[in-house]
Amino acid sequence: MTSETGNGNGIAPTMFDRDLDRGPANFRPLTPIDFLRRAAEAFPERVAVVHGPLRFTYADLAARCRRLASALRKRGIGRGDTVAVMAPNVPALLEAHYGVPMAGAVLNAINVRLDAATIAFILDHAEARIVIVDRAFGKVMADALARCSARPLVIDIDERHPAPGEALAPRIGRMDYETFLADGDPAGPWGGPADEWDAIALNYTSGTTGNPKGVVYHHRGAFLNALGNVAAYQLPRHLAYLWTLPMFHCNGWCFTWAVTAAAGTHVCLRRVDPSLIYPLIAEHGVTLICGAPIVLNLLIHAPDDQRRSFSQTCRVLTGGAAPPSAVIAAMERLGFAVTHAYGLTETYGPAITCFPQADWDGLDLDGRAARMARQGLGNPTVADVRVVDAATDRDVPADGATIGEILLRGSTVMKGYLKNPKATADAFRDGWFRTGDLAVRHPDGVVEVKDRSKDIIISGGENISSLEVEEALYKHPKVMEAAVVARPDAHWGESPCAFVTPKPGVEPPSADDVIAWCRDRLARFKVPRTVVFGPLPKTSTGKIQKFVLRDRAKALGESR
């Protein structure tokens, strides 16, 4: 901008623009890389990473990340290049969140449960120049690379602390990660984006049909959402954070950067297992974990011999799927303090949070849990949240009953979908990000998600929220997990079909028991006509795969 051209957006300059130009002294592109620089300068001896017996201070972590950036630059990696990493929650993946963007490149953290064909599509679509892979996933990565048209440099993470019983595949890379790091300079330049709109990360959605879409994050959004996490969830300085949430999922909901912004300790965890989680919480004084409701369920139903007591308050941020109030109440009884957040891959993770309100004080535990199961209000870094009627695009009344689609806007919404202009335009129609999630707005302004638009069940012309039916099912004393989808119905068009996992160690309920339970708690047309028992299919982040259940319900044929 010059003193004669205003702000560069075609707006006429005012006296507050003339001779008040942007320059290096008063404007710096926002980037979460700076969180590590500050932590290393202010708290060099603070423990930054715990992984088994390993301990890295912030000085160590900064040196390792600078080595990684330097080694990448030596191999010609720079702005616009993609570096893919496929690993569990280990130090190498955390380091990539800093070292890769320090080199100017874009981090593509790959879901560790994907099949070879999907991984191959991602590597080709992202034009990955380098692939860093943990040896536990070497076989599937080798299969994927054999299908790729590209031939990236492959580097093995030769994990020194695998999970108990974990088998490591043969090495497939040209070198191991530590050797690659050793080639870099620990005093190399910090680097950073020339423009805060530059891409920092690429995350692929777990598409239910066709190929996944590549969601592009920019440095500004990553910086803001990380600081939004610090503010919204009141991260104290030097907190201990346990990695129960995959770092590959929305870059760990931006906690890969937020924990460092608070100079906290990243306690790494290769796999989600209550027998590991409880001891780590107790041993390291963990004060925050994140995860989908399935993680909460695992902790609730862990055998007594796996549990450990701990004196500190351990907060749990849950999202990714709406947690039933019964799950929230059970966690509170175990001594965890639960906060419920809502977001999507396209919004860098958390965007809306159910913040506790003063009028909850007079409620009993079940009453508070019911309120906490709502999604809440926009986070500090989200500009606008609306719930609109799909037909008119007008805001629905705040009556807690009228269903509309959630629309979001702000700097913590993705740049768009990589190489997919149509999908980007559809998502950003009329200047808003269209989430596809259906919700109501309560009189106090709080948003409560009722369903994905594709998950609403239409029975006899009436809309049925699958989440409402699931809420009733989770309160059954013998039900551990439940999901409800539409089954074709000869008379009503569709009817609710419940898939139920009984609690371990109890006599499972019958279908008639479950239906009778729901009939006592729901309007009759919302009661499942079909109940199927068994384990529920899930993604790697614990989301129940309703598209799989819809196929199963359809295969059952029409209900009569």
N, C-alpha and C positions, 0 to 999 in steps of 0.2 A: 504494500500500500504506500502511496505517496501522499504528501500533504494536500495535493490537489484532487485526488480521486476518491476521497471518502474511505469507506471500509471495503471497497472492492466488490460490493454487491449491488452496484447501481444506485446506491442511496447517496444523496447529496451530502457533502461534508458539512459539519458544523464547526463552531469555534473549538470544540473539544477534539476535533480531528486535525486541524491545521497545525503543522509543525510538531505534531505528537505522533511520530511514526513508530511502527513496530521494529524492533531490532534485537540483537543478541542480548543486550543488557536487560530488556524488559519483556522479552517473549522467548519462551523455550518450549518446544513441542513436548506435550505430556507423554510420559512413558513409564511403565512399572519397573523398568530397569533401574530407575533412580532409587527405588525402595531398597534394593540390594546395596547400591553404593552408599546410601545413608546409613544402613544398618552396619555395614562393614566399617565405616568410619567412626560411628558413635559407639558401637558395641562389638569391637573386634573379637573379644574373648567370650562373648555370649555363645552358648551352644545353639547352633542353627539347625542341625540335622542329627537325629538319632536313628540308627538303623542297626538292630541287633547290637553287637558290641561296638560298632562304629560311632564316633562322635566327630562332627565337623563344626568348628566355630564359624562365626560369620566371616572372619578373615579367611579361613580355609575355603568356605563356600564361594566367596568372591574370587579367590585365586583360581579355583577349579572352573568357574564359569568363564573367567577371562581366558583361561587356557583353551576351553572349548571354542570360544569365539575366534581365538587366534588360529587354532587348528583348522577350523572351517574356512577362514579367509585364505589360509595357505593353499587350500584345495579349490580356490576360485569361487567360493560360496559368498553371495552378497545379496543386495537388494532384489527382491522378486523371486529368489530361489526358495524352494521348499525342502525342508529337512523333516523327514518322517521318523517318529519314534514309536516303537511298539514295546511297551513294558508295563509291569505293574507299578505300584507306588514305591519306587526305589529312588535313591538319590540321583541317579543319572537322568531320570525324567524330570525331576525338579530342576536340576541344573540346566536342562534344555530350555526351560521356560525363561531363562536369562541369557545363556550363552548363544542360543540360536538368534534371538532378536538383536543381541549385541553385534552380531556379524551382519545385521541388516536383513537376515533371512526370515522366513515364515515357518513357524512350528506346526507340524501336523501330527498331533498325538492320536494314535490309532487305537480303537476299541480292541481289547485283547481277546474278545470272544467272537470276533468276526471270522467268517470262512475265507478260504484262500481266494475264491473268485471275487468276493467283495473287496478284499485287501488289494488284489491286483487292479481292480477298477480304480480304487482310491489312489494308488501309487501312480498310475498312468494319468488319471484326471488331474491330479495335483502336480504332475511333472516332477516328482521327487528326485532330487539330485543325490541325496544321501539318505540311507535307511539305517537307523540304529535300533537293534532288536535284542531283547532279553532272550537268553538261550532257552528259557522255558517255552518260548513261542517260535523257536527256530524252524521247526518242521513245517508249521503252517505258513510261515514267511517264505521258506524255500519253495513251497508249492505255489505261493502267490507270485514270487519272482519269476518262476518258470513260465507263468502265463502273461507276464508283462512285456510290453514292447520296449519299454525303457530299461536301461541297465544301470541302476544307481550304485554308488559305492556302498557296500554293506559293512557295518561295524557291529560286532557282538558285544553285548553287556554280559560279561562272564561273572554272573552274580556270585558274590562271596558268601551270601547269607540267604540261600533259598529257603522257602517255607518247608516245614517238616514233610517228608515224603514226596517232595516235588522232584520230578524227573527233568533233567536238563538235556535238551537235544544237542546233537553234535554242532560244533561251530560252523557257521555258513559264511562268515564275513572275512574280509581281507585282513582285519586286525581286530583286537579287542578294544573296548572303550578306554581302559586305562592307558593303553599304549597310544591311542589316538590323542588323549589328553596330554600325555607327556611330550608330544610334539608341539604343544602350544605354549605361549608365553604367559606366565601368571601375572605379569605386569603389562600385558597388552592393553590397548585402548579400550575404554568402556563401550564405546560406540553408542548408537542411538539413532532414532529415525530422523530423516531430514524434514519430514512432515508427520505430524501426529495422526494424520489420516492414513499413513502407510499401514499395510497389513502386518499384524504380529502373529496371528494364529489362524489355522484352518481346521475346522471341526466338521466332520461328516455326520449328518443326521442318520438315524437308523430307520431309513425309509421302509414302509410296509409293502410298497409296490415299486417296481423298477429300481433304478440305481439310487443310492443315497445322494443328497444334495450337500455341496460343500459350503459351509457357513464361514464367512470371512469376518474376522475381528480386526479392529484397528487399535493402535497404541493408545489413543485417547480414551476409547471405550474401556479397554482393559485397566487403565490407570483409574478411571472414574469408578468403575464397578468394584474394583478392589478397595478403594477408599470408601465407597458406599457400604461395603461389607463391614469395614472397621467402624463406621459410624452407626449403621443400622443395628449391628449385633454387639456393639460396645466392646470391641476386642481390647482387652487390657494390654499394656506393654508387657512383653515377655510371657505371653500366654504359652501353654503347651497344647498343641493341636495334633490330634491323632488322625492319620489319613485313612479313614474308613470309606471315604468317597473316592472313586477313581479320579486320578489326575487327568485322565484323558477325557473326562466328561465335562464339557464346557470349561476346559482348563481348570478342573477342580472347583467349579463355580467361582473362579478367580481367587480362591484362597491360596493358590500357589504364590500369588503376589501379595494378597492381603495379610497373610501371616508374617511375611517378611516386612511389610510396612509397619507392623506392630513389633518388629524385632522379636518375634516369637520363635518357639522351637517346633520344627516339623518332625513329628514322630512317624517314621515310615512304617508301612504295613503291606506286605506282599499280597495277603488275601484276607477277606473278611471272615473271621472265625471268633466266636465268643470266647473260646478258650485262650485266644491271644489278646483279644480286646480288653477284657476285664483286668488281666494282670498289668497291661501297659497303662491303663488309666490309673491304676493304683500306684505303680512304680514311678511313673513320670509326672504325676500330678496333673494329668490331662484335664483341661477345663472346657474343651470344645471338640465335638465331633460333628460330622455332617453325613447325611445319607438318606436314601429313599426309605419309605416305611418298612421295606423288607429287612433293612438293617436293624430297625427298632424291634421288629418281630423276632429276629434271631436273638437279640439280647433278652427280650422278655421270656422266651421259651428255652433259654439255655439251662442245662442241668445245674443243679445246685453246686456240684463239685467243680464247675467251670467258673463260677462267680467269685469275685473278690470284693470286699468292702473297700470303700475309699472315703476319706474325710472331706475332700473338697467338693464343691458343686460342679458337676459336669453338665454343661449345656449341650443340647442336641438341636441342630438345625436340620429340619427334615423338609423334603420337597421332592419334586420329580413325579410324584403322584399324590393325590389327596390322602392324608393319613386319617383313618377312621378315628373317631373320638375315643373308642375303647382302647386303641393302641396308645394314644397319647396318655390316657389315664393310667394305663399299666406302667408306662415308662416313669411317670411322675411318682407312682408308688415305689418304684425301685430307687428313687432318689435322683433321677435325671430331671433337668429343667428343659422342657421342649419348646421350641419356637418353630412355627410353620411358615415356610416361604413358598412362593410360586415364581416360576420363570420358565424359560425355554432355552434351547441351544442358541436361538437367534437373539436372545437378550443377555448373553454372557452369564447365564445362570440366574440368580435371584433378582427379581424385579419388584415383587409385591411381598409384603411381610405382614403377618398377623401380630401386631404389637400389643402386648397386654394393656388393658384399659383399667382405669380406676374403679369402674362399676363392676369389675369382676370380683372385687374383694369379698363381697357378700355371698358369692356362689360357692357351692360345694365342688368337690373335685370333678364329678361328672359334668356339672354345669360349666366349669371353666374349660374342660376338655372339649365340650361341644363348641364353645366360642373359638378355642384355639384351632379347631379343625377348619375354620374359615381361612381364606387366603389373605385378606387384610387390605392394606393401603400401600400406595406406591413407595418404594425406597427413596432415600434422599436424592439419588442421582437419576431417577426416572422423571422426565418432564411432565408427562400427562398419562392418565389412565382413564379410559372410558369403557362403558358397557352399552352397546348399541343394538337396536333392532335391526336384524339382517335385511329386512325389506326396505326400511326407510332411512337407515343410518342415523336415526335420532336416538338420543340417550334414553334408555329405559327408565321408568320411574324407580325411585329408591324405596321399593316396597317389600324387598326380600322375596318376591315371587315371580316377577316378570323376567324371563330369560332373554339374554342378548349375548353378543360376541364381545370378548375383551379386545380392545384396541390399545396399543401402546405407542409412545413417541418419546424420543430422547437420544442423547449421545451414547447410551448403552444399548442401543439396538444395532445389530450387525450392519456391515457395509452392504451385504447382499449375498446372493448365491453365486459361487464361482462358475463362470462360463454358462450361466443359465439366466439370461436377461428376462425371459418370459416369467419364470418363477419369481424373480426379484420384483418385477413390475406388479405381479399379482399380489405379492405379500405387502407391497408398499402402496397399494391403491389409495388415492385421495389423500396422500400425505400421512397415512397412519400405517403402522404394522398390524396386519390382521393375524391374530394368533390362532384362530380356528377353535378356541376354547369358549365354551358357553358358561355364563355365570349370571347371578343376580347381584344387585346392589342393595344392601340393607339401609334402613333409615339413617344409621350413623356413618354412612359412606363406605363401609367395609364391603369388599367384593368377596363373593363366595362362588367358587367354580362348581358347576353342576355336571359338566361333562365336556368331552370333546364333541364337536358337532357330529362326527361320524358315530359316536357312541350313544347318542340319544336313542331311546327305544320308543317307537310310535305304535301304540296299541289302541286300535279302535279310534284313531284320530287324536288320542291323548299322548302328550309327551311324558315319558318316564325317565327320570335321571337315574342312570345306573349307579351313581355314587350314593344316592339316597337309599337304594335297596342294599348296597354293600354296607352302608353304615349300620343298618339293622342286622345284617348277617354277622358282622364283626362283634356284636354284642351278645351273640349266642355263646353260652359258656363252653361249648365243645368245638367251636370254630376257630381255627388259627388264621386262615386266609380265605378270602372270597373275591370273586369277580363276577360281574353280571353283564351279559350281552344279549342282543336280540336273537331270538330263534323264529324262523318263519312259522306263522300260525294261520291255519286254514280259515279261521273265523275272524280273528282280530287283526290280521296282517302280520303283526309281530307280537311276541310275548316275552317276558323276561326269562332268561335261562341262567341259573346260578351254577358256577363252578366253585366247589368248596374243598378246602384242605382241612381235615379235622385236626384238633390239637393232639400232639403226641401224648401217649400214656393214659388216654381216656378211651372209654368205649365210644366209637364214632356214632353220631346221630343218624337217624334214617332220613330219607327224603321227606317223608310225611312230617317228621319232627321239625325239620327246617322250614317247611311250608307253613306249618301251624304257627311257628314262632313269628314268621313274617306277617302272617294274617293278623296277629294280635298287635302289630306295630305299624302296619302300612295300610293305605287305602287298598281295597280289594284288587283293583286293576293293576296295582304295582307289585303284587305278590308273585314270585316266580312260579311258573307252571312246571318247570323242569329243574331238577337238581342233579348235578354230576359231581361225584367225589374223585379226588386225586390231586397230585401236585400241579401247580400252575406254571405255565411257561413264562420265563422272565428274560429280560435283557440283562446285560452285564452290570447295569446300574440298579437292578432290582425292580424295574418297571414291569408290570404284568403285560404280556403281549396279547392284547385283546384281539388283534387281528387273527391270531392263531385260534383263539377261543371262538371267534365269530365263524371261522371255517368249520370248527368242530360242531358248533350249534347248527350250522346250515346242513352239515352231513347227517345230523339226526333226523332231518326231514321235517315236515310241517307238524306242529303240535295241533292236536284236535281236542 
